[in-house]
Amino acid sequence: MKTNEGRCIRLVLIWMALVLCVYFYDLHGRRKSTEEGAVPINAVTKTSGGWRRRDDGGAEREHEDDNIVIEENLAVIKDADGSHGNVDPEIELQEDVLPESLEVSENQNDILLLSNRNGEAASDIHNHDGASVDAENGVRGIQNRMLYFRDPKELGKNDETKEKGPKGSNVNVAVHTKSELSDPKKSANSLGAVARLRVAPENISTNVDFKTLTDNLDPSSNKVDEVVSLEDGAQGAPKGIPSIDTVTPMMRIRSKHRPWTISEMGKYSRSLFTPPPHEAPVQRFPKAIIIGAGKCGTRALLEFLRMHPYIAAANSEVHFFDLDVNFRKGLDWYKAQMPLSYSNQITIEKTPSYLWSQRAVEEIYKLDKKMKLMIIIKDPVTRAMSQATRTKPEHPESMFVENVAGTLRVVNESRTVDWGVYVKYIKMWLQWFPMSQIYVIESRQFVYNPAAEIQQIERFLGLPPMITERNFYYNRSKGFYCMRPFHVRTIQCLAPGKGLPHPTLEPRVRDMLYNYYHEHNEALFNLLGRRFEWKSRARL
Ligand SMILES: Nc1ncnc2c1ncn2[C@@H]1O[C@H](COP(=O)(O)OS(=O)(=O)O)[C@@H](OP(=O)(O)O)[C@H]1O
């Protein structure tokens, strides 16, 4: 009897101890999640001055000074400067690089979509037709932005693929450009292009951070299982590859820091974006285009605008209207370059050389008389220098002046010089479009205060005002603002190739250029009805 009683008491005590453990564990967990600042997504609403958060008891709290970053299904509260919490080190957005981070998601397809750091599909990086790939080691080809791997059901069926393992194992993929492959040094160093894909078990979605992985990979240790060579300019995919429509997707790889995708926008917060009910997203022609000017900040402008949930922006420069090779492909091809969008979004693209193309003016007008056009311009001498910096001539002066019979003259027929005569080109557009459809931004204003400029563009495009200073982060070492999009917790800066120091130009040549541009700039200020603080005529 006594033993039974004792047993009962012991059981009760164990039960109580268990209850207490669960209670403290739960309490600790809750506290931890509050300390980390993560709350369910449906508990936060965006307000004009910040965020409103509803706590468990239903009480509402304003977070004016805090920055709430929407992550997968949580809203993470951070200090206003973004320093609190786990903000990743800066992530560079690169224009012409290979995948930075890949995600394998879902379980029923045999398609891999490779994106670069901009979220651009691999085939887009090199050409718009798709690129051929090394068909060995399970890689079947690339088509319509999709890279096809051997059906994982086949993995393990022969020696070649066995080591890659069945579902749930890791596969390392190296993606190289053709030029990288032909240069052994570059190839060895191109670990930046290696990523490990997880052949996902059911419904597991894995984020693979490219940078972290590459740190762990040793090029000499032959750890790469797949080598994908993207041939520049190669046409189409190997035969026999089913089209996207006929293949059930099994794995989709996408850039972790890729731009906002529409299917996610509504999911994150309906206060940020609400797709029209019962509507499937489709590709549409742009309603607004950044037409130029090259080297004046067009990429920054596009990426900053892309943060707006009601904007769907094409990733790469499309070059449809200016390049014969693309123009010949027709408007269907053009539309196919556009991202999926809902009818309440505005599709935009940027191709900085449209500004200088007569055909672009006429064809864009034919496509849509109501097209909104955005032009960002900078001091033309700085623009010319920016262009010269990219081509790295030993004597940049040779790009601007020539010696004719012992006298120096500005080579005004050279494109580097001529493209800075903005007034001539804006007038060309004005022959077809009214000024009310053309928005001109001055690059320096944009560099110093991007939020204010983007807010004006929101008005120009008729978009709900959403972008604020909170979406920007000033990077002192770069001297530029970087982005803090709504939906990712990283700060995103433009590629390091932007903002490189310009070579010094011989003062005499620089002054000649300023003198050359003087009257054109004056004509531009008259046309626009405002002046920019550009250096004026120099004394020679
Ligand atoms: N936020 C931010 N981050 C980085 N760079 C910025 C930014 N805003 C403007 N810029 C300026 O953009 C210049 C490059 O212009 P584009 O993007 O139009 O170049 S391109 O025509 O697409 O090649 C580039 O010119 P350079 O300084 O000569 O590289 C930058 O000055």
PDBQT file of the ligand as one rigid body, heavy atoms in Angstrom, charges set to zero:
ROOT
HETATM    1  N1  LIG A 601      23.310  54.218 -55.393  1.00  0.00    +0.000 N 
HETATM    2  C1  LIG A 601      24.231  54.063 -56.343  1.00  0.00    +0.000 A 
HETATM    3  N2  LIG A 601      25.101  53.058 -56.256  1.00  0.00    +0.000 NA
HETATM    4  C2  LIG A 601      26.054  52.918 -57.218  1.00  0.00    +0.000 A 
HETATM    5  N3  LIG A 601      26.186  53.738 -58.300  1.00  0.00    +0.000 NA
HETATM    6  C3  LIG A 601      25.326  54.748 -58.414  1.00  0.00    +0.000 A 
HETATM    7  C4  LIG A 601      24.316  54.957 -57.454  1.00  0.00    +0.000 A 
HETATM    8  N4  LIG A 601      23.623  56.032 -57.829  1.00  0.00    +0.000 NA
HETATM    9  C5  LIG A 601      24.166  56.487 -58.961  1.00  0.00    +0.000 A 
HETATM   10  N5  LIG A 601      25.203  55.716 -59.314  1.00  0.00    +0.000 N 
HETATM   11  C6  LIG A 601      26.013  55.976 -60.509  1.00  0.00    +0.000 C 
HETATM   12  O1  LIG A 601      25.638  55.083 -61.527  1.00  0.00    +0.000 OA
HETATM   13  C7  LIG A 601      26.678  55.165 -62.481  1.00  0.00    +0.000 C 
HETATM   14  C8  LIG A 601      26.526  54.026 -63.472  1.00  0.00    +0.000 C 
HETATM   15  O2  LIG A 601      25.424  54.356 -64.285  1.00  0.00    +0.000 OA
HETATM   16  P1  LIG A 601      24.513  53.285 -64.999  1.00  0.00    +0.000 P 
HETATM   17  O3  LIG A 601      23.992  52.316 -63.996  1.00  0.00    +0.000 OA
HETATM   18  O4  LIG A 601      23.524  54.039 -65.768  1.00  0.00    +0.000 OA
HETATM   19  O5  LIG A 601      25.557  52.557 -65.942  1.00  0.00    +0.000 OA
HETATM   20  S1  LIG A 601      25.187  51.666 -67.192  1.00  0.00    +0.000 S 
HETATM   21  O6  LIG A 601      24.873  52.566 -68.317  1.00  0.00    +0.000 OA
HETATM   22  O7  LIG A 601      24.059  50.810 -66.854  1.00  0.00    +0.000 OA
HETATM   23  O8  LIG A 601      26.419  50.899 -67.467  1.00  0.00    +0.000 OA
HETATM   24  C9  LIG A 601      27.931  55.125 -61.659  1.00  0.00    +0.000 C 
HETATM   25  O9  LIG A 601      28.899  55.855 -62.365  1.00  0.00    +0.000 OA
HETATM   26  P2  LIG A 601      30.453  55.709 -62.045  1.00  0.00    +0.000 P 
HETATM   27  O10 LIG A 601      30.645  56.447 -60.744  1.00  0.00    +0.000 OA
HETATM   28  O11 LIG A 601      31.193  56.331 -63.169  1.00  0.00    +0.000 OA
HETATM   29  O12 LIG A 601      30.710  54.237 -61.936  1.00  0.00    +0.000 OA
HETATM   30  C10 LIG A 601      27.536  55.792 -60.357  1.00  0.00    +0.000 C 
HETATM   31  O13 LIG A 601      28.090  57.029 -60.192  1.00  0.00    +0.000 OA
ENDROOT
TORSDOF 0
